[in-house]
Amino acid sequence: MASSKIVTVDQKNFQSAVLQSTKPVLIDFWASWCGPCRMVAPLLDELADELDGKLQIAKVNVDENQELAMQFRISSIPAFLLFKNGEVVERAAGAMPKAMFKNLVAEHI
């Protein structure tokens, strides 16, 4: 079951949810038809619970938000961008184990 700590981001709330966030934000660019996206979803739920208060995790459905996907040059999914102070500080792509997600965000939280 999806964590209630993960927010859904779209073009309308991107500015407030990501760019103006006081916490680092890890965005998962995904689609419902993407098998690897479904594989990492439970890991992100666990990470959201473990790092609650330190990191915000957000999901962007690329089928519904093609403008955001194009803006950040998302060419394959799942893709992950870590924002801090409104700037992209890390990028990653593909299904990864939870330890790699932790390493990705470690120096920014």
MMTF fields as JSON, N, C-alpha, C and O atoms, coordinates in Angstrom:
{
  "mmtfVersion": "1.0.0",
  "mmtfProducer": "UNKNOWN",
  "numBonds": 435,
  "numAtoms": 436,
  "numGroups": 109,
  "numChains": 1,
  "numModels": 1,
  "chainsPerModel": [1],
  "groupsPerChain": [109],
  "chainIdList": ["A"],
  "bondAtomList": [4, 2, 8, 6, 12, 10, 16, 14, 20, 18, 24, 22, 28, 26, 32, 30, 36, 34, 40, 38, 44, 42, 48, 46, 52, 50, 56, 54, 60, 58, 64, 62, 68, 66, 72, 70, 76, 74, 80, 78, 84, 82, 88, 86, 92, 90, 96, 94, 100, 98, 104, 102, 108, 106, 112, 110, 116, 114, 120, 118, 124, 122, 128, 126, 132, 130, 136, 134, 140, 138, 144, 142, 148, 146, 152, 150, 156, 154, 160, 158, 164, 162, 168, 166, 172, 170, 176, 174, 180, 178, 184, 182, 188, 186, 192, 190, 196, 194, 200, 198, 204, 202, 208, 206, 212, 210, 216, 214, 220, 218, 224, 222, 228, 226, 232, 230, 236, 234, 240, 238, 244, 242, 248, 246, 252, 250, 256, 254, 260, 258, 264, 262, 268, 266, 272, 270, 276, 274, 280, 278, 284, 282, 288, 286, 292, 290, 296, 294, 300, 298, 304, 302, 308, 306, 312, 310, 316, 314, 320, 318, 324, 322, 328, 326, 332, 330, 336, 334, 340, 338, 344, 342, 348, 346, 352, 350, 356, 354, 360, 358, 364, 362, 368, 366, 372, 370, 376, 374, 380, 378, 384, 382, 388, 386, 392, 390, 396, 394, 400, 398, 404, 402, 408, 406, 412, 410, 416, 414, 420, 418, 424, 422, 428, 426, 432, 430],
  "bondOrderList": [1, 1, 1, 1, 1, 1, 1, 1, 1, 1, 1, 1, 1, 1, 1, 1, 1, 1, 1, 1, 1, 1, 1, 1, 1, 1, 1, 1, 1, 1, 1, 1, 1, 1, 1, 1, 1, 1, 1, 1, 1, 1, 1, 1, 1, 1, 1, 1, 1, 1, 1, 1, 1, 1, 1, 1, 1, 1, 1, 1, 1, 1, 1, 1, 1, 1, 1, 1, 1, 1, 1, 1, 1, 1, 1, 1, 1, 1, 1, 1, 1, 1, 1, 1, 1, 1, 1, 1, 1, 1, 1, 1, 1, 1, 1, 1, 1, 1, 1, 1, 1, 1, 1, 1, 1, 1, 1, 1],
  "groupList": [{"groupName": "MET", "atomNameList": ["N", "CA", "C", "O"], "elementList": ["N", "C", "C", "O"], "formalChargeList": [0, 0, 0, 0], "bondAtomList": [1, 0, 2, 1, 3, 2], "bondOrderList": [1, 1, 2], "singleLetterCode": "M", "chemCompType": "L-PEPTIDE LINKING"}, {"groupName": "ALA", "atomNameList": ["N", "CA", "C", "O"], "elementList": ["N", "C", "C", "O"], "formalChargeList": [0, 0, 0, 0], "bondAtomList": [1, 0, 2, 1, 3, 2], "bondOrderList": [1, 1, 2], "singleLetterCode": "A", "chemCompType": "L-PEPTIDE LINKING"}, {"groupName": "SER", "atomNameList": ["N", "CA", "C", "O"], "elementList": ["N", "C", "C", "O"], "formalChargeList": [0, 0, 0, 0], "bondAtomList": [1, 0, 2, 1, 3, 2], "bondOrderList": [1, 1, 2], "singleLetterCode": "S", "chemCompType": "L-PEPTIDE LINKING"}, {"groupName": "LYS", "atomNameList": ["N", "CA", "C", "O"], "elementList": ["N", "C", "C", "O"], "formalChargeList": [0, 0, 0, 0], "bondAtomList": [1, 0, 2, 1, 3, 2], "bondOrderList": [1, 1, 2], "singleLetterCode": "K", "chemCompType": "L-PEPTIDE LINKING"}, {"groupName": "ILE", "atomNameList": ["N", "CA", "C", "O"], "elementList": ["N", "C", "C", "O"], "formalChargeList": [0, 0, 0, 0], "bondAtomList": [1, 0, 2, 1, 3, 2], "bondOrderList": [1, 1, 2], "singleLetterCode": "I", "chemCompType": "L-PEPTIDE LINKING"}, {"groupName": "VAL", "atomNameList": ["N", "CA", "C", "O"], "elementList": ["N", "C", "C", "O"], "formalChargeList": [0, 0, 0, 0], "bondAtomList": [1, 0, 2, 1, 3, 2], "bondOrderList": [1, 1, 2], "singleLetterCode": "V", "chemCompType": "L-PEPTIDE LINKING"}, {"groupName": "THR", "atomNameList": ["N", "CA", "C", "O"], "elementList": ["N", "C", "C", "O"], "formalChargeList": [0, 0, 0, 0], "bondAtomList": [1, 0, 2, 1, 3, 2], "bondOrderList": [1, 1, 2], "singleLetterCode": "T", "chemCompType": "L-PEPTIDE LINKING"}, {"groupName": "ASP", "atomNameList": ["N", "CA", "C", "O"], "elementList": ["N", "C", "C", "O"], "formalChargeList": [0, 0, 0, 0], "bondAtomList": [1, 0, 2, 1, 3, 2], "bondOrderList": [1, 1, 2], "singleLetterCode": "D", "chemCompType": "L-PEPTIDE LINKING"}, {"groupName": "GLN", "atomNameList": ["N", "CA", "C", "O"], "elementList": ["N", "C", "C", "O"], "formalChargeList": [0, 0, 0, 0], "bondAtomList": [1, 0, 2, 1, 3, 2], "bondOrderList": [1, 1, 2], "singleLetterCode": "Q", "chemCompType": "L-PEPTIDE LINKING"}, {"groupName": "ASN", "atomNameList": ["N", "CA", "C", "O"], "elementList": ["N", "C", "C", "O"], "formalChargeList": [0, 0, 0, 0], "bondAtomList": [1, 0, 2, 1, 3, 2], "bondOrderList": [1, 1, 2], "singleLetterCode": "N", "chemCompType": "L-PEPTIDE LINKING"}, {"groupName": "PHE", "atomNameList": ["N", "CA", "C", "O"], "elementList": ["N", "C", "C", "O"], "formalChargeList": [0, 0, 0, 0], "bondAtomList": [1, 0, 2, 1, 3, 2], "bondOrderList": [1, 1, 2], "singleLetterCode": "F", "chemCompType": "L-PEPTIDE LINKING"}, {"groupName": "LEU", "atomNameList": ["N", "CA", "C", "O"], "elementList": ["N", "C", "C", "O"], "formalChargeList": [0, 0, 0, 0], "bondAtomList": [1, 0, 2, 1, 3, 2], "bondOrderList": [1, 1, 2], "singleLetterCode": "L", "chemCompType": "L-PEPTIDE LINKING"}, {"groupName": "PRO", "atomNameList": ["N", "CA", "C", "O"], "elementList": ["N", "C", "C", "O"], "formalChargeList": [0, 0, 0, 0], "bondAtomList": [1, 0, 2, 1, 3, 2], "bondOrderList": [1, 1, 2], "singleLetterCode": "P", "chemCompType": "L-PEPTIDE LINKING"}, {"groupName": "TRP", "atomNameList": ["N", "CA", "C", "O"], "elementList": ["N", "C", "C", "O"], "formalChargeList": [0, 0, 0, 0], "bondAtomList": [1, 0, 2, 1, 3, 2], "bondOrderList": [1, 1, 2], "singleLetterCode": "W", "chemCompType": "L-PEPTIDE LINKING"}, {"groupName": "CYS", "atomNameList": ["N", "CA", "C", "O"], "elementList": ["N", "C", "C", "O"], "formalChargeList": [0, 0, 0, 0], "bondAtomList": [1, 0, 2, 1, 3, 2], "bondOrderList": [1, 1, 2], "singleLetterCode": "C", "chemCompType": "L-PEPTIDE LINKING"}, {"groupName": "GLY", "atomNameList": ["N", "CA", "C", "O"], "elementList": ["N", "C", "C", "O"], "formalChargeList": [0, 0, 0, 0], "bondAtomList": [1, 0, 2, 1, 3, 2], "bondOrderList": [1, 1, 2], "singleLetterCode": "G", "chemCompType": "PEPTIDE LINKING"}, {"groupName": "ARG", "atomNameList": ["N", "CA", "C", "O"], "elementList": ["N", "C", "C", "O"], "formalChargeList": [0, 0, 0, 0], "bondAtomList": [1, 0, 2, 1, 3, 2], "bondOrderList": [1, 1, 2], "singleLetterCode": "R", "chemCompType": "L-PEPTIDE LINKING"}, {"groupName": "GLU", "atomNameList": ["N", "CA", "C", "O"], "elementList": ["N", "C", "C", "O"], "formalChargeList": [0, 0, 0, 0], "bondAtomList": [1, 0, 2, 1, 3, 2], "bondOrderList": [1, 1, 2], "singleLetterCode": "E", "chemCompType": "L-PEPTIDE LINKING"}, {"groupName": "HIS", "atomNameList": ["N", "CA", "C", "O"], "elementList": ["N", "C", "C", "O"], "formalChargeList": [0, 0, 0, 0], "bondAtomList": [1, 0, 2, 1, 3, 2], "bondOrderList": [1, 1, 2], "singleLetterCode": "H", "chemCompType": "L-PEPTIDE LINKING"}],
  "groupTypeList": [0, 1, 2, 2, 3, 4, 5, 6, 5, 7, 8, 3, 9, 10, 8, 2, 1, 5, 11, 8, 2, 6, 3, 12, 5, 11, 4, 7, 10, 13, 1, 2, 13, 14, 15, 12, 14, 16, 0, 5, 1, 12, 11, 11, 7, 17, 11, 1, 7, 17, 11, 7, 15, 3, 11, 8, 4, 1, 3, 5, 9, 5, 7, 17, 9, 8, 17, 11, 1, 0, 8, 10, 16, 4, 2, 2, 4, 12, 1, 10, 11, 11, 10, 3, 9, 15, 17, 5, 5, 17, 16, 1, 1, 15, 1, 0, 12, 3, 1, 0, 10, 3, 9, 11, 5, 1, 17, 18, 4],
  "groupIdList": [1, 2, 3, 4, 5, 6, 7, 8, 9, 10, 11, 12, 13, 14, 15, 16, 17, 18, 19, 20, 21, 22, 23, 24, 25, 26, 27, 28, 29, 30, 31, 32, 33, 34, 35, 36, 37, 38, 39, 40, 41, 42, 43, 44, 45, 46, 47, 48, 49, 50, 51, 52, 53, 54, 55, 56, 57, 58, 59, 60, 61, 62, 63, 64, 65, 66, 67, 68, 69, 70, 71, 72, 73, 74, 75, 76, 77, 78, 79, 80, 81, 82, 83, 84, 85, 86, 87, 88, 89, 90, 91, 92, 93, 94, 95, 96, 97, 98, 99, 100, 101, 102, 103, 104, 105, 106, 107, 108, 109],
  "secStructList": [7, 7, 7, 6, 6, 3, 3, 3, 7, 7, 6, 6, 6, 2, 0, 0, 0, 0, 0, 6, 7, 1, 1, 7, 3, 3, 3, 3, 3, 3, 7, 6, 6, 7, 2, 2, 2, 2, 2, 2, 2, 2, 2, 2, 2, 2, 2, 2, 2, 2, 6, 6, 6, 6, 7, 3, 3, 3, 3, 3, 3, 6, 6, 6, 7, 2, 2, 2, 2, 2, 2, 6, 6, 7, 7, 1, 1, 1, 3, 3, 3, 3, 3, 3, 6, 6, 3, 3, 3, 3, 3, 3, 3, 1, 7, 7, 7, 2, 2, 2, 2, 2, 2, 2, 2, 2, 6, 6, 7],
  "xCoordList": [0.836, 0.0, 0.876, 1.878, 0.516, 1.313, 1.328, 0.318, 2.489, 2.634, 1.906, 1.943, 1.25, 0.565, 1.568, 1.194, 2.831, 3.871, 4.395, 5.141, 4.016, 4.432, 3.376, 2.182, 3.831, 2.89, 2.889, 3.89, 1.75, 1.627, 1.852, 1.221, 2.759, 3.111, 2.701, 2.849, 2.178, 1.842, 2.28, 2.904, 1.953, 2.355, 1.823, 2.494, 0.633, -0.005, 0.676, 0.817, 1.102, 1.673, 3.193, 3.769, 3.843, 5.287, 6.051, 6.958, 5.687, 6.372, 6.32, 7.352, 5.133, 4.992, 5.507, 6.134, 5.259, 5.624, 7.106, 7.666, 7.742, 9.14, 10.075, 10.976, 9.863, 10.807, 10.836, 11.878, 9.712, 9.657, 9.737, 9.561, 9.992, 10.062, 11.251, 12.332, 11.033, 12.119, 12.965, 14.052, 12.46, 13.189, 13.626, 13.015, 14.671, 14.99, 13.8, 13.077, 13.608, 12.492, 13.048, 13.728, 12.754, 13.116, 11.888, 10.864, 11.995, 10.869, 11.073, 12.14, 10.027, 9.964, 9.108, 7.893, 9.733, 8.998, 8.634, 9.517, 7.341, 6.854, 5.651, 5.154, 5.196, 3.951, 3.349, 4.063, 2.043, 1.344, 1.724, 1.648, 2.13, 2.472, 3.929, 4.353, 4.686, 6.126, 6.38, 6.178, 6.825, 7.109, 8.15, 7.899, 9.324, 10.323, 9.816, 10.22, 8.939, 8.356, 7.552, 7.627, 6.789, 5.987, 6.884, 6.531, 8.035, 8.959, 9.555, 9.726, 9.874, 10.514, 9.509, 9.902, 8.243, 7.237, 7.252, 7.231, 7.288, 7.32, 8.586, 8.548, 9.706, 10.953, 10.838, 11.316, 10.203, 10.018, 9.061, 9.234, 8.056, 7.151, 7.935, 7.746, 8.814, 9.637, 10.548, 10.687, 11.17, 12.07, 11.32, 11.84, 10.109, 9.295, 9.027, 9.057, 8.768, 8.524, 9.81, 9.801, 10.909, 12.18, 12.758, 13.36, 12.582, 13.188, 12.156, 12.385, 11.041, 9.986, 10.546, 11.203, 10.283, 10.791, 12.108, 12.467, 12.84, 14.13, 14.06, 14.801, 13.165, 13.076, 11.618, 10.858, 11.236, 9.902, 10.051, 10.919, 9.22, 9.213, 7.96, 6.866, 8.137, 7.031, 7.012, 8.04, 5.83, 5.673, 5.083, 4.142, 5.646, 5.134, 4.813, 5.703, 3.55, 3.122, 3.465, 2.905, 4.379, 4.845, 3.773, 3.805, 2.833, 1.753, 0.82, 0.278, 0.633, -0.263, 0.46, -0.184, 1.781, 2.573, 3.762, 4.918, 3.454, 4.511, 5.387, 6.574, 4.797, 5.579, 6.705, 7.839, 6.388, 7.425, 8.489, 9.681, 8.069, 9.028, 9.965, 11.171, 9.415, 10.249, 11.15, 12.321, 10.614, 11.387, 12.649, 13.696, 12.544, 13.688, 14.372, 15.15, 14.071, 14.729, 14.658, 15.659, 13.463, 13.248, 13.028, 12.016, 13.977, 13.883, 13.567, 13.168, 13.741, 13.379, 12.886, 13.248, 12.059, 11.521, 11.713, 11.785, 11.796, 11.689, 12.935, 14.046, 12.717, 13.803, 13.601, 12.473, 14.701, 14.648, 15.485, 16.647, 14.884, 15.594, 15.497, 14.426, 16.616, 16.625, 16.802, 17.792, 15.825, 15.859, 16.218, 15.746, 17.056, 17.356, 17.431, 18.143, 16.703, 16.639, 16.255, 16.78, 15.341, 14.819, 15.697, 15.37, 16.81, 17.748, 17.902, 17.824, 18.122, 18.418, 19.851, 20.794, 20.0, 21.338, 21.796, 22.989, 20.863, 21.199, 20.196, 19.039, 20.661, 19.806, 20.149, 21.302, 19.138, 19.361, 18.241, 17.181, 18.48, 17.456, 17.491, 18.529, 16.339, 16.238, 15.896, 16.045, 15.433, 15.1, 16.383, 17.381, 16.348, 17.52, 17.098, 15.936, 18.039, 17.727, 17.634, 18.134, 16.993, 16.783, 18.101, 18.166, 19.139, 20.442, 20.956, 21.565, 20.717, 21.171, 20.371, 20.924, 19.073, 18.279, 18.815, 18.923, 19.149, 19.682, 20.998, 21.231, 21.862, 23.13, 22.902, 23.618, 21.914, 21.603, 21.243, 21.641, 20.501, 20.005, 20.862, 20.707, 21.76, 22.465, 23.122, 22.944, 23.866, 24.605, 23.73, 24.206, 22.47, 21.589, 20.525, 19.746, 20.492, 19.467, 20.099, 19.392],
  "yCoordList": [-1.188, 0.0, 1.245, 1.297, 2.229, 3.444, 4.23, 4.333, 4.775, 5.576, 6.899, 7.517, 7.323, 8.618, 9.762, 10.924, 9.442, 10.468, 10.838, 11.807, 10.084, 10.372, 11.247, 10.949, 12.335, 13.259, 13.055, 12.652, 13.339, 13.308, 14.722, 15.674, 14.842, 16.156, 16.221, 15.257, 17.384, 17.642, 19.065, 19.744, 19.498, 20.826, 21.92, 22.927, 21.721, 22.754, 22.945, 24.077, 21.857, 22.003, 21.814, 21.757, 21.718, 21.486, 22.595, 22.322, 23.836, 24.982, 24.892, 24.98, 24.719, 24.71, 23.414, 23.452, 22.283, 20.993, 20.664, 19.967, 21.161, 20.787, 21.985, 21.993, 22.988, 24.1, 24.926, 25.477, 25.02, 25.823, 24.977, 25.504, 23.705, 22.821, 23.181, 23.506, 23.117, 23.366, 22.11, 22.18, 20.964, 19.693, 19.269, 19.681, 18.454, 17.858, 17.024, 16.435, 16.982, 16.245, 15.265, 15.661, 13.985, 12.948, 12.671, 12.207, 12.957, 12.735, 11.434, 11.172, 10.635, 9.387, 9.65, 9.815, 9.689, 9.798, 8.377, 7.539, 8.1, 6.738, 6.708, 7.749, 5.492, 5.276, 3.955, 3.061, 3.844, 2.651, 1.382, 0.285, 1.517, 0.363, -0.086, -1.06, 0.612, 0.367, -0.637, -0.327, -1.845, -2.888, -2.491, -2.639, -1.986, -1.57, -0.459, -0.387, 0.398, 1.452, 0.823, 1.259, -0.198, -0.882, -1.619, -1.753, -2.095, -2.806, -1.887, -2.304, -0.647, 0.254, 0.968, 1.535, 0.955, 1.675, 1.278, 2.164, -0.021, -0.372, 0.112, 0.444, 0.153, 0.647, 2.128, 2.585, 2.877, 4.305, 4.539, 5.488, 3.682, 3.775, 3.6, 4.357, 2.601, 2.358, 3.543, 3.977, 4.065, 5.204, 6.429, 7.169, 6.646, 7.782, 7.683, 8.691, 6.479, 6.289, 6.461, 7.088, 5.906, 5.959, 7.367, 7.741, 8.143, 9.477, 10.588, 11.721, 10.268, 11.25, 12.436, 12.257, 13.637, 14.84, 15.322, 16.488, 14.43, 14.788, 14.899, 15.672, 14.122, 14.02, 13.881, 13.138, 14.603, 14.434, 13.587, 13.857, 12.577, 11.79, 12.152, 12.232, 12.369, 12.769, 11.872, 11.332, 11.721, 10.908, 11.775, 12.535, 11.652, 12.332, 11.262, 10.55, 11.154, 10.228, 10.871, 11.909, 10.261, 10.872, 10.887, 11.745, 9.96, 9.964, 11.15, 11.689, 11.553, 12.661, 14.0, 15.049, 13.979, 15.203, 15.201, 15.262, 15.131, 15.052, 16.301, 16.225, 17.461, 18.705, 18.632, 19.016, 18.136, 18.012, 17.005, 17.239, 15.897, 14.888, 15.479, 15.235, 16.249, 16.873, 17.948, 18.052, 18.741, 19.817, 19.284, 19.931, 18.104, 17.533, 16.414, 15.638, 16.342, 15.413, 13.963, 13.246, 13.557, 12.177, 11.343, 11.498, 10.456, 9.661, 8.193, 7.46, 7.764, 6.399, 6.433, 7.314, 5.46, 5.41, 4.013, 3.046, 3.882, 4.974, 5.863, 5.398, 7.132, 8.104, 8.877, 9.116, 9.258, 9.904, 11.174, 11.162, 12.263, 13.528, 13.934, 13.864, 14.359, 14.872, 16.38, 16.883, 17.091, 18.547, 18.999, 18.437, 20.019, 20.668, 22.157, 22.597, 22.922, 24.374, 24.734, 25.692, 23.966, 24.269, 23.86, 24.151, 23.189, 22.785, 21.266, 20.608, 20.715, 19.285, 19.06, 19.648, 18.2, 17.918, 16.489, 16.196, 15.602, 14.215, 13.704, 14.124, 12.783, 12.104, 10.625, 10.242, 9.806, 8.363, 7.798, 8.411, 6.634, 5.996, 4.498, 3.92, 3.887, 2.441, 1.99, 2.735, 0.751, 0.169, -0.026, -0.519, 0.364, 0.268, -0.324, -0.211, -0.957, -1.406, -0.204, 0.879, -0.413, 0.684, 1.314, 2.527, 0.52, 1.05, 2.102, 3.087, 1.902, 2.884, 4.18, 5.265, 4.077, 5.29, 6.052, 7.278, 5.308, 5.952, 6.655, 7.769, 6.007, 6.627, 7.87, 8.862, 7.817, 8.945, 10.193, 11.3, 10.022, 11.174, 11.511, 12.59, 10.613, 10.721, 12.076, 12.654, 12.589, 13.824, 15.073, 16.179, 14.91, 16.067, 16.206, 17.159, 15.255, 15.349, 15.647, 15.761],
  "zCoordList": [0.0, 0.0, 0.0, 0.713, -0.777, -0.913, 0.395, 1.091, 0.706, 1.911, 1.753, 0.689, 2.812, 2.781, 2.824, 2.662, 3.04, 3.098, 1.71, 1.57, 0.697, -0.678, -1.33, -1.276, -1.952, -2.587, -4.096, -4.687, -4.699, -6.152, -6.663, -6.203, -7.62, -8.155, -9.613, -10.363, -10.001, -11.398, -11.736, -10.92, -12.926, -13.38, -12.444, -12.22, -11.907, -11.08, -9.734, -9.271, -9.098, -7.755, -7.709, -6.622, -8.854, -8.891, -8.174, -7.388, -8.443, -7.829, -6.305, -5.64, -5.758, -4.294, -3.672, -2.613, -4.3, -3.706, -3.836, -2.989, -4.891, -5.144, -5.027, -4.188, -5.859, -5.917, -4.641, -4.285, -3.951, -2.725, -1.457, -0.358, -1.585, -0.421, 0.464, -0.026, 1.766, 2.713, 2.933, 3.506, 2.477, 2.579, 1.179, 0.193, 1.081, -0.217, -0.698, 0.105, -2.018, -2.617, -3.641, -4.587, -3.445, -4.409, -5.263, -4.76, -6.558, -7.469, -8.224, -8.781, -8.227, -8.988, -10.223, -10.113, -11.392, -12.657, -13.068, -13.253, -13.213, -13.394, -14.335, -14.766, -14.642, -15.396, -14.93, -14.475, -15.047, -14.555, -15.321, -14.768, -16.579, -17.404, -17.23, -17.851, -16.399, -16.237, -15.111, -13.937, -15.481, -14.498, -13.463, -12.267, -13.886, -12.903, -11.973, -10.812, -12.481, -11.633, -10.501, -9.352, -10.839, -9.818, -8.824, -7.652, -9.282, -8.396, -7.334, -6.189, -7.693, -6.725, -5.825, -4.805, -6.17, -5.375, -3.896, -3.042, -3.557, -2.125, -1.418, -0.234, -2.141, -1.554, -1.235, -0.197, -2.128, -1.89, -0.726, 0.038, -0.586, 0.567, 1.869, 2.821, 1.901, 3.092, 3.368, 4.512, 2.311, 2.448, 2.963, 3.798, 2.474, 2.924, 4.418, 5.123, 4.902, 6.334, 7.143, 8.203, 6.645, 7.372, 7.44, 8.447, 6.388, 6.321, 6.48, 6.057, 7.08, 7.31, 8.096, 9.121, 7.609, 8.256, 7.682, 7.845, 7.007, 6.416, 4.901, 4.293, 4.292, 2.836, 2.435, 3.057, 1.388, 0.809, -0.452, -1.282, -0.597, -1.826, -2.596, -2.036, -3.892, -4.76, -5.986, -6.392, -6.57, -7.777, -8.881, -8.654, -10.077, -11.264, -12.302, -12.766, -12.658, -13.705, -15.05, -15.401, -15.799, -17.045, -18.13, -19.011, -18.082, -19.072, -18.867, -19.832, -17.629, -17.311, -17.24, -17.237, -17.182, -17.016, -17.972, -17.553, -19.255, -20.261, -20.28, -20.596, -19.94, -19.943, -18.913, -19.198, -17.718, -16.687, -17.101, -16.898, -17.673, -18.127, -19.183, -19.15, -20.114, -21.15, -20.549, -20.913, -19.639, -19.016, -18.34, -18.369, -17.734, -17.022, -17.803, -17.247, -19.096, -20.023, -19.537, -19.518, -19.152, -18.728, -19.983, -20.666, -20.289, -21.516, -21.237, -22.142, -19.995, -19.617, -18.173, -17.393, -17.843, -16.489, -15.91, -16.668, -14.603, -13.648, -13.688, -13.941, -13.434, -13.338, -12.044, -11.614, -11.44, -10.134, -10.146, -10.552, -9.7, -9.548, -8.092, -7.487, -7.532, -6.171, -6.238, -6.77, -5.69, -5.646, -4.24, -3.251, -4.166, -2.89, -3.163, -4.065, -2.388, -2.579, -4.008, -4.575, -4.587, -5.912, -7.077, -8.227, -6.801, -7.851, -7.877, -6.839, -9.074, -9.19, -8.713, -9.244, -7.703, -7.171, -7.458, -7.377, -7.792, -8.141, -9.165, -9.185, -10.021, -11.003, -10.988, -10.788, -11.2, -11.327, -12.185, -12.322, -12.757, -13.59, -13.367, -13.043, -13.547, -13.434, -12.027, -11.059, -11.939, -10.639, -9.839, -10.363, -8.573, -7.706, -6.366, -5.977, -5.653, -4.296, -3.348, -3.65, -2.214, -1.263, -0.822, -0.622, -0.669, -0.246, -1.223, -0.807, -2.514, -3.504, -3.396, -3.579, -3.101, -2.88, -1.668, -1.689, -0.614, 0.591, 0.291, 0.761, -0.492, -0.879, -1.727, -1.588, -2.599, -3.482, -2.683, -3.046, -1.609, -0.847, 0.373, 0.945, 0.784, 2.069, 2.315, 3.387, 1.358, 1.621, 1.534, 1.79, 1.179, 0.996, 2.08, 2.069, 3.017, 4.067, 5.418, 6.419]
}
